[in-house]
Amino acid sequence: MMWRYMDDVISLVLGSFILALAIEHYNIHKRLALNITSLFCGDPLNPPLLLLGICATTGFVSMWMHNTAAAVMMIPVATGILQRLPDMSHGSGSNTDVQRFCKAVILGVIYSAAVGGMSTLTGTGVNLILVGMWQSYFPQEDAISFSTWFMFGFPLALMLFFVLWIVLCLLYCSTSTGKSLSAYLDRSHLKRELELLGPMDFAEKMILTIFGGLILLWMTRSITDDVPGWGALFHNNVGDGTVSVMMASLLFIIPNKKNEGEKLMDWNKCKKLPWNIVLLLGAGFAIADGVHTSGLADELSDGLSFLKTAPYIAIAPLVCLVSATITEFTSNNSTTTLVVPLLIELARSMSVHPLLLMVPGAIGAQFAFLLPTGTPSNVVGFATGNIQIKDMIKVGLPLKVAGIALITVLMPTLGAYVFRTDRIV
């Protein structure tokens, strides 16, 4: 079981985390946020457009690093923008608009981080656990590659993102919000912040180049059956984790040209690596192996035989709802580790492709939108003091309902095409 702790998925996590630390160390995330937000700010100020810019930046960052890390990095950027706004302790109409917009920004950041993370394998540990369990239970089947997941996860995340933005605009942006904010916040403020960062130096350019190269290699390793990616050159013995570690290794080789002999990254800068997530992923894969090899999986399959006649269209949203409910009270990763082995056996009992239930269950585990304790990202946003639990429920409930509905529609359609669920497993 120990080999599960250095699975290809674990290598993928390590490499992407090291790159995320490099982006954070050189303030690239802040530069990106200010550039995109100033682009969306509008002249005169357009609050819904500004909110779209902040949320889109967070969602994009969350696609390429763990969603918790994305939220931790983006909350200070968002609060830095909000600090330009006046004290909200007085109850004037203008300050009420400002307070409502502050709530929208914080909620937008934490939920955009969660939604953005759904679109790629590196965005959240849940997707990685799903992929690892698929490989563990069905080693004879093709692994779910980065590009395969992206083809399904990105459209889902994009639609859910726009639902989030529309809900935030309807609840927190009124016709008078722009006028209330324009005296304190405009494009010139954001450009001034950007100028303080100065021009991009060699280190930042190299990290962005490595980052771009990593994304390109991930997306082209395995393309289609007719157009094999570069992985075919190595007889498909190279995984996404290999690429991730290789590109991260370049950070320890290329000099940063700031101090003599100093590289872009060194081990001191990597001390913040979240080893707890690495160990949690490895434990999840080991537990999945244990359930499979101990015979517990067969017992579960027999216990779920009464569901053989249930229609898939009724089971899929129920599976997603159950995961989405459990995840409010325990971590996303723990929920996935608990639920996915059960869903594999349920799929066998129903004689449907396992991914038709595994994917809704895993994505449902990421719908922790109602309580601060649901995810570390929620805690980070709640700790700012700008939002209350009732605000999270007000936005999170329609977002959760929309997510379950989207999964119910997309999994048997787009998901069936992407994951080729017409095959017998």
Secondary structure, DSSP 8 states (H G I E B T S, - for coil): -GGGGG-HHHHHHHHHHHHHHHHHHTTHHHHHHHHHHHHHHTTTT-HHHHHHHHHHHHHHHHHHS-HHHHHHHHHHHHHHHHTTS----S--HHHHHHHHHHHHHHHHHHHHHHHHHTTSTTS-HHHHHHHHHHHHH-TTS----HHHHHHHHHHHHHHHHHHHHHHHHHHH--TTHHHHHHTT--HHHHHHHHHHH-S--HHHHHHHHHHHHHHHHHHHSS--SSS--GGGGGTT---HHHHHHHHHHHTTTSB-SSSTT-BS--GGGGTT--HHHHHHHHHHHHHHHHHHHTSHHHHHHHHTGGGTTS-HHHHHHHHHHHHHHHTTTS-HHHHHHHHHHHHHHHHHHHTS-THHHHHHHHHHTT---S-GGG-HHHHHHHTTSS--HHHHHHHHHHHHHHHHHHHHHHIIIIIHHHHTTTS--
